[in-house]
Amino acid sequence: MSKPLFALLYVAIFTSPVLAQIKTCGNVWQTTKEDGTADTIGDNGTPCTPMKGAPAGTCTGIATTEADAVCSFSAAVWGYRCCYQLTPVTFSTPAPGATFATLGPGTVATPQNLKPKCPNSAMSTMNTLTNLPITCNMTNPKNQGCPYEYRCTKAVNVYDVYGTPRDGSDDLGAGMVPNICCKITTLSSYANVFTEAGLTPTLVPLAPLAGIDSVTLGDTAKHVVYLSDDLSYVPGLLTTAPITITTLSTVEVKTIRVYHALFFDATNNKDCVFRVNIELTRKGQTIYDLYNLMVNGAATAAQVYNAGPASAPVYKYSQKYMPPKFNTSPHRFVMLLWTTPKLLPIAAVGVKSTTMFNLNAGLNGDLEPGRVAGKAGNFTTVSALLAGKIKTILGRPMAGTYFFLTT
């Protein structure tokens, strides 16, 4: 074929009206806008360069709470473009048969095009190399499109507004992509998520009973992260401690409910924040005031952080939040949650106890790695802490999750 003819065909194909209708980003839950809002006519995205091991490539958008970036090849523009995750919009889901107040007759319910998630925070085929889940065809029993050991499952974030299971036109959330490939073993037991991720029993001796829906980080944009979300390309997400945990199910609070949380760097097994006696007094899914490490610190919180250089770490104790500084490559962070019917007693300064946590600095401090009067505190590693007093006093975590972050 001659070059002029090839060029003519190229122009004819890639300027055709049909191709012009193709979205720049291939998945319905993606947009070219860094703020996570939907594309408008004429948007063709920001060019990017793929990078080995980094889904975002050279994309650096950090403007929204959930705009995970992927540097993807786009057939619409015949080149690589930055594609971000659409930001979920708050909407209500009334009982079956009820009228959805914000929609008129014949109106298409939106948003329908959110990224699908597996039930109970089970593992999907999403990973840190692609940041893209594999969707599947539930209606084709012979070839649903899932890899071996994965099952085609209805996404947990599909909401049937009018209670019509056979009509998907009113399904909000992931209604356009309602089915996702989920790891079979993790669907049957959430504990298998931690086992298959290599966290249990190596770091976490007792795997959590259930997943955590999401964790809101304390950075300026208040990023929200889910299981295995790859936000590693976004710097500065650990400038302040995580601020809320959202559980998978609503917490019924008839009396005061007490929660305890541990957030730690599973890659170095050292950096961690332990917060006890978080009192929840109202019904809901969100646990607020997670760390409350303000200017003066908090008596119910303690942290271990690296006060030295990256080449020669020096781990110290703090009641104020000290953000990690040296995990420039993606580190895996874990959030664990426990609950007790009553507030935990806290040991006084210098008191050694097997039944109470000592969250004070100095000798006998459970999160004190430094030396006082020539004698060390009790902290060595997070795994030792979890296998020791935390296991004895709190037992198995009620919930947990993990995700990747960088400084």
Secondary structure, DSSP 8 states (H G I E B T S, - for coil): --HHHHHHHHHHHHTSHHHHTS-SSSSTTEES-TTS----TT----B---BTTBTTTT-----SSS--EEEEEETTTTEEEEEEE----------TT---TT--TT---S--------GGG--BS--TTT----B--TT-SS-----TTEEEEE-TTEEETTS-TT-GGGEEESTTS-EEEEEHHHHH-THHHHHHTT-TTTT-SS--SEEEEEEE--STT--EE-TT-B-TTSTTTTSS---EEEEEEEE--SS-EEEEEEEEETTTT--EEEEEEEEE-SSEEEE--S----TT--TTEEEEEE-S-TTS--EEEESS--------S-EEEEEEEEEESS---B--TT---SSSB--SSSTT-TT--SEETTEE-S-S-HHHHHHTHHHHHT-S-SEEEEEEE--
